């Protein structure tokens, strides 16, 4: 399978200079992974308070309460200072604001730096995957963009619980560099050349996690959960194959692995938001109660637009978009899915 190439060979000969754009939970956690792997790490964030706390106390209480960060991690609100001399530029910002943020930083990214996308989503209006947004916003070739995705709940990794991830890129050298730079005893990277498949898995699983959360918030149990997860993977695979992805990516870490973690964990903001919706909150109330960005909210529309553009049927995604953005009552969601025409199981 494509994600089965072990990429844990040794540390780089010299410390990799890595910059993480974004001081949220996942960006800060990945900075910790990089530092534990021996990289020279700086976080760029917009909040002076957060950056000061990372620098002085080695904590990010706003986004990772209770976690002590490696003392070697630096933080700054000065993008030009952070990016100077960077070998790796890691992008960990909300997907729908990525183009605007990266365009403003375009001149500060060093020539030849490998850019790593931790983002999971499809851009509204353009239907671009995040690696495409990164490439266009920074004016760099897509071969310089590497994607990291997998069953990677930030809080568990920040506690150094063991997990694996997928590092996907079209340039073997860039992919290997990123894999080496984030390899630790608790974080194991595997490489994959299927960027399209890995990114679509990461984007659509957030939508499916919202659907699972809605079902559970309505009081449905494990039979319903298993049904939504299983048929959700079919939707992800169906769209991926239409866009030229490798079928073997979808039962792997970036596909089923990430889908299971996101749909099952109370740490998942998408799952949590769905539960609030299922329990009767409005979308605005659910966003406030979730307390963070749930990418599946906006991605449900952009993924559905992408599916329509390629003639792909995605009923769960369509139902989530209808509940979140078109006023469909949650009680009608399950009935609309179960009332679909009977057919053989499969894609």
C-alpha positions in Angstrom: 0.0 0.0 0.0 1.3 3.5 -0.7 1.4 4.6 2.9 3.5 1.6 4.0 6.9 2.9 3.1 8.7 3.3 6.4 10.3 6.8 6.6 11.8 6.7 10.0 15.5 6.5 9.0 17.7 8.6 11.2 17.8 12.3 12.0 19.0 14.9 9.4 22.7 15.5 9.5 22.2 19.1 10.5 19.3 20.5 12.4 16.4 21.5 10.1 15.3 25.1 10.5 11.5 24.8 10.8 8.9 27.5 11.1 5.3 26.7 12.0 2.7 29.3 10.8 -0.1 29.1 13.4 -0.1 28.8 17.1 -3.3 26.8 17.5 -3.5 23.4 19.0 -2.3 21.4 16.0 0.4 23.9 15.0 1.8 24.0 18.5 1.7 20.2 18.8 3.5 19.7 15.5 6.1 22.3 16.6 6.7 20.1 19.6 7.1 17.0 17.4 9.6 18.8 15.3 11.6 20.0 18.3 11.5 16.5 19.8 12.9 15.2 16.4 15.8 17.6 16.7 14.7 20.5 14.5 15.3 24.2 15.2 11.7 25.4 15.6 10.0 28.8 15.6 6.2 29.4 15.9 4.7 32.4 14.2 1.4 33.5 15.6 -0.9 36.5 15.6 -1.4 36.7 19.4 1.4 38.4 21.2 0.1 37.0 24.5 0.3 33.4 23.2 3.8 33.9 21.7 5.1 35.5 24.9 3.8 32.6 26.9 5.5 30.1 24.6 8.7 32.0 24.8 8.8 32.6 28.6 6.8 29.7 30.1 7.1 27.1 27.4 3.3 26.7 27.4 0.3 27.5 25.2 -2.5 27.6 27.8 -5.0 29.0 25.4 -4.8 26.1 22.9 -2.9 23.3 24.8 -3.7 23.7 28.5 -1.6 21.6 30.8 1.1 20.8 28.2 4.7 21.8 28.7 6.5 22.5 25.5 10.2 21.9 24.7 12.3 24.9 25.8 14.0 25.1 22.4 10.7 26.2 20.7 10.7 30.0 20.0 7.7 32.1 19.1 7.2 35.5 17.5 4.5 37.6 15.8 7.1 38.9 13.3 6.7 36.7 10.2 9.8 38.0 8.4 11.9 37.2 11.5 10.4 33.7 11.9 10.8 32.8 8.2 14.4 33.9 7.7 16.5 31.0 6.7 13.8 28.4 7.1 14.2 24.9 5.5 10.6 23.9 6.3 7.6 26.1 6.5 4.7 24.4 8.2 1.2 25.8 7.5 -1.2 25.2 10.4 -3.9 27.9 9.9 -7.6 27.7 9.2 -8.1 26.4 5.6 -10.6 29.1 4.5 -8.2 31.9 5.5 -5.1 30.3 4.2 -4.9 32.0 0.8 -5.1 35.5 2.2 -2.6 34.8 5.0 -0.1 33.1 2.8 -0.3 35.7 0.0 0.8 38.3 2.5 3.8 36.2 3.5 4.8 35.3 0.0 7.9 37.4 -0.2 9.2 36.2 3.2 9.3 32.4 2.4 12.9 31.5 1.4 13.6 30.2 -2.0 13.8 26.4 -1.9 12.1 25.9 1.4 9.8 22.9 1.5 6.2 24.0 2.6 4.2 21.5 4.7 0.4 21.7 4.8 -1.3 20.5 8.0 -4.6 21.9 6.8 -7.6 19.8 6.0 -10.3 21.3 3.8 -11.3 22.4 0.3 -11.4 26.1 -0.5 -14.8 27.7 -0.9 -15.5 29.2 -4.4 -12.4 27.7 -6.0 -12.7 24.0 -4.9 -9.0 23.9 -4.5 -7.3 21.4 -2.3 -5.0 23.0 0.4 -1.7 22.0 -1.4 -3.0 23.8 -4.5 -3.9 26.9 -2.4 -0.4 26.9 -0.8 1.2 26.6 -4.2 -0.8 29.4 -5.8 -0.7 31.8 -2.8 3.1 31.4 -2.4 3.9 31.2 -6.1 5.8 27.9 -5.8 5.7 24.7 -7.7 3.5 22.0 -6.2 6.5 19.7 -5.9 7.7 21.9 -3.0 4.4 21.3 -1.1 4.2 18.3 1.2 1.0 17.2 3.1 0.9 15.6 6.6 -2.4 13.8 7.5 -3.5 10.9 9.5 -5.1 9.9 12.9 -3.5 12.8 14.6 -5.6 14.3 17.4 -3.5 17.1 18.7 -4.1 16.6 22.4 -3.0 13.0 22.3 0.1 13.7 20.4 0.9 16.6 22.8 0.8 14.0 25.6 3.3 12.0 23.5 0.9 9.1 23.0 2.1 6.9 20.1 0.6 7.4 16.6 1.5 7.2 12.9 0.9 9.7 10.1 1.2 10.0 6.4 3.6 12.4 4.7 2.5 12.9 1.1 4.3 14.6 -1.7 5.2 14.4 -5.4 8.9 15.0 -4.9 10.6 12.1 -3.1 13.4 14.3 -1.7 11.0 16.8 -0.1 8.8 14.1 1.2 11.8 12.3 2.8 13.0 15.5 4.4 9.7 16.1 6.1 9.4 12.5 7.2 12.8 12.6 8.8 12.2 16.0 10.4 9.0 14.8 12.2 10.1 11.3 13.2 10.1 10.7 17.0 9.6 7.6 19.2 5.9 8.5 19.5 5.2 10.0 16.0 5.9 7.6 13.1 5.7 9.0 9.5 5.0 6.9 6.5 5.4 8.3 3.0 2.8 8.3 0.2 2.9 9.9 -3.3 -0.9 10.2 -3.5 -1.3 13.8 -2.5 -4.8 14.0 -4.0 -6.1 11.0 -2.1 -4.5 12.0 1.2 -5.8 15.5 1.1 -9.4 14.5 0.2 -9.4 12.0 3.1 -8.4 14.8 5.4 -11.0 17.2 4.1 -14.1 14.9 3.8 -13.5 13.0 7.1 -14.4 16.3 8.9 -17.8 16.4 7.2 -18.4 12.7 8.0 -17.4 13.4 11.7 -20.0 16.1 11.8 -22.6 13.6 10.5 -21.6 11.1 13.2 -21.8 13.7 15.9 -25.3 14.8 14.7 -26.5 11.2 14.8 -25.1 10.7 18.3 -26.5 14.0 19.5 -29.9 12.8 18.3 -29.5 9.7 20.5 -28.6 7.1 17.9 -26.1 4.4 18.9 -23.3 2.3 17.5 -25.2 0.8 14.6 -25.9 4.2 13.2 -22.3 5.4 13.9 -20.8 2.4 12.1 -23.2 2.9 9.2 -22.3 6.6 8.7 -18.5 5.9 9.1 -18.6 3.0 6.6 -20.7 4.7 4.0 -18.7 7.9 4.6 -15.5 6.1 3.6 -17.3 5.1 0.4 -18.1 8.8 -0.3 -14.5 9.8 0.3 -13.2 7.0 -2.0 -15.8 7.8 -4.7 -14.7 11.4 -4.9 -11.0 10.5 -4.7 -11.1 8.1 -7.5 -13.0 10.6 -9.7 -10.0 13.0 -9.1 -7.4 10.4 -9.9 -6.4 9.2 -6.4 -5.0 5.8 -5.6 -7.7 3.4 -4.2 -5.2 2.0 -1.7 -4.9 5.3 0.1 -8.5 5.1 1.5 -8.2 2.1 3.8 -4.9 3.4 5.1 -3.8 5.8 7.8 -4.9 9.0 6.0 -8.3 7.4 5.1 -9.9 5.0 7.5 -7.4 5.7 10.2 -8.1 9.5 10.3 -11.8 8.9 9.8 -12.1 6.5 12.8 -10.1 8.9 15.1 -12.1 11.9 14.1 -15.5 10.3 14.3 -14.9 8.5 17.6 -13.1 11.1 19.7 -14.6 13.8 21.9 -11.3 15.6 21.2 -12.6 16.2 17.6 -14.1 19.6 17.2 -16.1 18.4 14.1 -17.6 15.5 16.1 -18.3 17.7 19.0 -20.0 20.4 16.9 -22.2 17.7 15.3 -23.3 16.4 18.7 -24.3 20.0 19.7 -26.3 20.3 16.4 -28.0 16.9 17.0 -28.9 17.9 20.5 -30.8 21.0 19.2 -28.3 23.9 19.2 -28.3 26.3 16.2 -25.1 26.4 14.1 -23.9 29.6 15.8 -24.6 28.2 19.2 -22.8 24.9 18.3 -19.7 26.8 17.0 -19.6 28.8 20.3 -20.0 25.7 22.4 -17.3 23.8 20.5 -14.8 26.6 21.2 -12.7 26.2 18.1 -12.6 25.9 14.3 -14.6 22.9 13.0 -13.4 22.7 9.4 -16.3 20.4 8.4 -18.8 23.3 8.7 -17.4 25.2 5.6 -15.9 22.2 4.0 -19.3 20.5 3.7 -20.2 23.1 1.1 -16.9 23.2 -0.8 -16.7 19.4 -0.9 -20.2 19.1 -2.2 -19.4 21.7 -4.9 -16.3 19.7 -5.9 -18.4 16.5 -6.0 -21.1 18.1 -8.2 -18.4 19.4 -10.5 -17.2 15.9 -11.1 -20.6 14.2 -11.1 -20.0 12.3 -7.8 -22.9 11.4 -5.5 -22.2 12.1 -1.8 -25.5 11.8 0.1 -24.0 12.1 3.6 -22.1 15.2 2.7 -25.2 16.7 1.0 -27.3 16.0 4.2 -24.7 17.6 6.4 -24.6 20.7 4.2 -28.4 20.8 4.2 -28.6 20.7 8.0 -25.8 23.2 8.6 -26.6 25.7 5.8 -30.1 25.1 4.4 -32.2 24.6 7.5 -32.9 20.9 7.2 -34.2 19.6 10.6 -31.8 17.1 12.0 -34.8 14.6 12.4 -35.1 14.6 8.6 -31.4 13.8 8.0 -31.5 10.1 8.9 -34.8 9.6 7.1 -33.5 11.2 4.0 -30.5 8.9 3.9 -32.5 5.8 4.7 -35.1 6.6 2.1 -32.6 6.6 -0.7 -33.1 4.0 -3.5 -32.0 0.5 -2.7 -28.9 -0.7 -4.4 -26.0 -3.1 -4.0 -23.3 -2.2 -1.5 -20.1 -0.8 -2.9 -18.9 2.4 -4.6 
